[in-house]
Amino acid sequence: MDFKTARRRMVESQVRTNDVTDLRLQAALETIPREMFLPSDLREQAYVERELPYAPGRSMLTARDFAKLVAAADPRPGDLCLDAVAGTGYSTAVLAGLVDMVVAVESDEALAAAAQENLTQLDVANAAVIIGDSLKGAPDQGPFDLILVDGVIEIRPDALLAQLKDGGRLAAIERREGVSRGVVYRRSGDAFAAKEKFDAMAKTVLPGFAAAKSFVF
């Protein structure tokens, strides 16, 4: 399969056509090989428009959802960024091309090792992968200008929000009552304002970020 051509077509048909106009982000998506971050049996599906499960409870977002989420987060060249759920490192690699430094947290040791190996192979020098609880983030490494949660959450990530600088942003896909939407939180002092940015297709809720099941009588 010609992955380079597939990446270009992905950007042309799934990213640009969905109002993602940031040229730096488009270039990163066209450069970073999505297939590299998937198991070998899924690599030829890397550029299809659906979520791709690569580990228990983990799925790679569609290019459309991922691109819109990163664009909404507004990554800037001088930012210190927390990639709260590194997975195998795809989101970390993309962010590293857009910000100054990325701290990537991954709770699964095998995934963290895969992420570090992938980043090393791509010569990504401005990102560090640490093993830890994604829900708790990396408070010793912050505060952060930007926090990305690469996936679906059902709860407000208060511990992560507390690690934002004043004026900092946190982007995630929130799922409420069966509907997923890209949301960006912005910190102002001790207050956090959330703004919905786009409707998302993603459904797979990240481990640790699911709402407690309520008992229905």
N, C-alpha and C positions, 0 to 999 in steps of 0.2 A: 504494500500500500504506500502511496506517495503522501506521507504525513505532512510534508511542507505545503503541498497544494491544498490538502484538507484543512490545514490551519488558516490559510489565506481565505478559503471559501467560508470557513466558520466565521471569521471576522466580517467578511462582506455580507453574509446572509443572516447571521444570528446576532451580531454585535452592532454594526453600523445601522442596520435597519430598525434597531430598537432604541434609537436616540442616545447611544453611547458615542459621544463626539470627541472625547479626550484622545488626542492623537498619541500621547505617550502610552496610555492604556492599550489602545489598539495595537501599537507596535509591540508591547510586551506580550499580549495575547497571541500575536502572530509569530513571536519568537520562541516563547516557552513551549516545549513539547508536552502537551497534556498526556499523551500516551505513555510517557516515561513514568508517570505517577500512578499508573493503574497496573493491576495484575496482568500477566502476559496474555491471558485468555480474553481480556477486555480491551486490549490496546487498539484493535481495529474498530472499536465502537467509540473511541475517544471523542469523536467529533459529531456524533449523533445528538439530536435534540431531546435528550432525556437524562434523568439522574442515573448515575452509574454506581451501584454498590460495590465498594472495593474492600470492605471489612465489616464485621458485625456492627450494625447500627451506624455505619458510615456510608455516605454517598457523595460522589463528586457532583456538584451542582451543574446544571446545564450552562453552557457558555453564556447564554442570554442572562440568566439569573445572576451568575457570578459577576459578569461585566457590569450589570446595572448596580449591583451591590457595591462593588469597588468604586464605581463612578460616584455613587451617592455619598460614599465615605470621604470623597475629595482628598485623596492622598497628595501630599506636597513634598517637594524635594528635601526640605529640612526636617521633616517629621521623624520622631521616634515612634515606632509602631509596634503594637502587640498583636501578633496573630494568635488568637486565643485557642484555636483548634487547628493545629498544624497538619494533622493527618499525615500523608506521605510527602507533604512539602509544596504542593502546587501553589496554593495561595501565598505561601511565604516567598516563593521564587518570583511570582508576579509583583508582589508588594515591594520586594527588594529593588526592583527596577524603577520604582516610583518614589521611594522615600529614602531618608538618610540611613536608617538602621531598623532592622526587624528583630524583635525577640519573639520566638515561636515556642508555644507551649503545647505539649502533647502528653496525654496521660497514659497512652499505650506504649510500652517500651519498644515493641517491634516496629510500630509505625514511626516512632521518634527516630529509631535507627535508620529506617528507610528514608525518612525525610532528610536526615543529615547526609546520607550517602548520595541522594539525588542532588542536593544543593552543592555538594562537593564536586560531583561530576559536571555540573553546570558552571563551576567556578564562581558561585555566589559567595562573595566575601563579606557582605554587610548584613548577614543574618546568623543568628545563633539559635539552635534548638535545645530546649531544656525539657526534662521530664517532670511533669507536675500536673496538678488538677486544673483542667481548663476552666472550670467554673470559678476557681480562685485566682487565676491569672498568674502574674509575676510581680507582686507588690514591691519586691526588693529592687526590681529593674526599672520601675517607673518613677514619676508619673509619665503618662504617654500622651502624645498629641492625638493619636488615632489608635483605636482598637477595632479589629475586624473579627467577627465570629462567622467563620465560613460554614454556614449551615443554618438549620432551623432550630429555633428555641421557642418554648412555651411560657417561660418565666422571665421576669425582668432580671437581668444579670447585675444585681446591686454590687457584688464584690468587684466586678470588672469596672463598673461605672465609677466606683470610688478611686480607681487608679488613673482616671483621666486628669490631665491638666485643666485648669480653668480655660474654657473655650474649646476643649478637646471634643472629639467625636467618637461615638461607638456605632458601628453598623452591623446589623444582623437581619435575618429573615424571621419574623415572628409569625407564629401560627395560632390563630384564635378561632374557635368554633369551625374548624375545618377549612379556614381561609388563610393563606400565607401572603404576607406583605413585607417588602423591604422597608426597614425602619432605621432611622438615624437618630441617636440621642446626642444632645449637645449639653455640655456642662457649663453652668454659669454660677460661680460661687459654689454653694452647696445644693443648688437646684439642678434638675435634669429635665430638659424638654425633649419629647419624642415627636418625630414627624414622619408620617408614612410617605414613602417615595414611589413605590411601584407595587403592582400585583405580581406575585411570584408563583411559579409552578411547583416549587420544591415542597416535599411532604415529609421526608425522613427527619425526625426529630433527633438531635444529637444526644448521646448518652449524658445524663446528668443535667440536661436542660429541659426535661419534660415536666409538665405540671403534675402535681399530686392528683391521683385519681379520687374524685369525690364519690361518696356513697349515695346512690339514688334510691329512695324508698318507693 
